[in-house]
Amino acid sequence: MRLVCHLGGETESLLLSVIEGILVAPTLGVTTSARDQILTGRPIDAVDFDIEQVRLRLSPRRLAEAIAPLDRMTSPEESSLVVRSIIMDNLRYKITSTEPLDRAIDFLSLARDFVRKGNFRLAAVSLRKSEAALSVPITGITAAYARRVRTVKEQIARTIDELRRSAH
């Protein structure tokens, strides 16, 4: 998930991991260091987010070569910079799904995770994005596809109800 936020008077972008619809990130804010974003205890002002799939391609031999210098490092900051560099050097491509049903399901899964974690503001944003993904005209669909869309819309409505109950 790419999170866009206001931080220190500037708009920053942060890439967070989402696995099986669950946000895999600490419940901490972000700030910037000299070279990159680092996690801190300060809250952030989230502006928007989108779900992207990013592939990391790194062969075992290349990974072993890349992490070898970590054994000699004594500073956590230095180690962190090396790991971030390895990741950034090996990101190959990103995919943002344009298929409405897939996007709706992705945002719905993320919204459910936000509700479980008590982040109702981001859950509401994610649900709006899920609804918006299904509001585009879809032509040439089969009856089975239409049933799946209807099922996802019902799940969105149930999650919105859960969000309303949780927020009170």
N, C-alpha and C positions, 0 to 999 in steps of 0.2 A: 504494500500500500504506500502510495506517495502522499505524504501529509504536507500541506502547504500551511505555513503559520507566520504570524507577525512576531518578530523577535528583535528587540533592540532597535525599533524603528525601521527595520527592513523585513522584506518578505523572504522567508527561507523555505527550502524544500527538504524533506527528510524521507528516506526510504526505510520502511518498517516491514518486518516479515509477517505474513499471514499464512498459516498452514492449516488446511482443512477448515477454513472459515474462522479460525481463532487467531487473534492478534498476538503475536509472540514478541512482546516488548515489555520492558518494565513500565510500571505506571508512574513514570517520572516525566518531567518536562525536558526540553532541550535548550541548549544555548550554543553559541559558536565559539570555537577556539580559533587559534591562528590559522589552522588549515582545514578544519572540518567541524562537523557538529559533534558535540559530546553530550552525554546525558547528565542532567543535574536535577536537583530537587525543586527547581522553580517551575511554576505552571507556565504553559504557553497559550497563546491565543490562536486556536486553530481556525483557519480561513476556509479550507476546502480539502478534500482528499479524493483520490481515485485509485482504483485497483489496477495494478499493472503486474504482468508476469515478467520476471527478469531471470534469465538463465546465466548461471555461472559455469563456465567451462574451464576445467583445470585437470590435467592428467595427474595421476598419482606421482609420477616422476617429477613433474614440474612443481607440484605442491610441496614435495619433499625438499626440492632445491629452494623454493621460496621461503619455507619456514625455518630452514637451517640456521639463519642468523639469529632467530629468536632465542636459541640456547645461550648465546653470548650476551644478551641484553639484560640489564639490571633494572631499567626504568619501565614501569607499566605504561607510561605515556609513549615511550619509544616503541615498545612492543605493539601497542594499539595502532600507532601510525603505520607500522609495517603490515599488520593484518589488514587494515583499511586499504592500504596500497595494493596488496595482493588481490583483494576483492575487486577494487575499482579497475585494476589492470586486466581482469579476466571476465568482466561482465560483457557478454557477447551481444545480446539484443533484448529488447523489451517488446512485449505484446500487450496491447490493450484490446480486450475483446470488444467487438462491435455487435455481436449477436445479442439482441435484446433480452432473451430469456436467460442466457448465461450471465449477463451483467446483473440482471435482477436477482438471480439466485446468489451471486457473489455478494452483492450489497446486503441482501437479506441475511445471509450467514454472518456477515460482519456485524450487522445491527443486533442480532441475537447475542453475539459475544459482548458487544458494548453494553447491552442491557444486563447481562450476567455480571459484568464488571462495575456496574453502577454509573457508567458514563452515558447518561441519558441524552445529553446534547449531541454527541456524535452518533448515538443510536438513531435519533430523530433525523439527522442529516442523511445517514445511510438508508433509512427507510424511504425518505423522499427521493433519493437517487434510485432506489429499487423501483418505486412506483413510476418514476420518470422513464426508466428504461423500458417499461411495458406500455407506456402511453404513446409511443411512436407507432405510426401505422405499419402493420405487418401484413404483407400481401402474399398470396399463394400458400397459405398454411394448411396443414392437414387437420383433421378433427382431433387426432391424438395430440398434436402440438397445441391446439386451442385448449384442450383439457389441461395440459401442463401449465399453460399461461394462467388459466382460471385457478388452478391449484395454488400456484405461487401468489396470485393476488389474494387468495383467501389466507395464506400464511402471512402475508404482509399485514393484512387487517388484524389477524390474531396477535401479531407482534406489536402492532400499534396499540392494541388494547392492553397488552401486558406492560408496555412502556407507560401508558397512562396510569395504570394501577400502581406501578413501581414508583412513579414520580410523586404520588400523594403520600 
